[in-house]
Amino acid sequence: MRGVSRRDRPQPLDARSTRAQAPGAPDRATTLNAPVPEQPTRVVALDYGSARCGVAVSDPTNTLATPLEPILRPNTRKGFNRLLAAIREQAPATVVVGLPLSLSGRDSAQTREARAFAERLEAVLGLPVELYDERFTTALAQQRPGAAAEDSRAAAVLLEEWLATRR
């Protein structure tokens, strides 16, 4: 470009800026004011029982709850490790454990066992574990058709109810 001074040459937008930007980087003014999109996260719900633990997972938008295979004997070392593997495979942000309160809302032996289970799970996973009232989830799961195990369908009902409280 002979005969055209450097000052007259068209300069790329980034070159006019007083701050150096990497080639192809977006304009800083637009990125500073742009809203940061929330990362989609999954939630796993558990319908805990000493014989079987129903498992359900949300989709990343927290709209749908899908029942998964239940874990047998989750209070044994082998069962607990299978449960941990199933939870980690879903990479959830939160785990919800059903709290089996009595119809009057009082704690029972099962309630205390579920609380201890949730505490153990939280300590091992390092994720937030929330307890949520699971009264009537099994009855509702029995009314739903499906090939999934009843315990996992109950976990899906629990998860749907928990998700609905967060909308």
ABEGO torsion letter per residue (X at the ends): XBGBBAAABBBBAAAABABBBBBGBBBAAAAAABBBBBBBBBBBBBBBBAABBBBBBBBAAGABBBBBBBBBGAABAAAAAAAAAAAAAAGBABBBBBBBBBAAGBBBAAAAAAAAAAAAAAAAAGBBBBBBBABGAAAAAAABBEABBAAAAAAAAAAAAAAAAAX
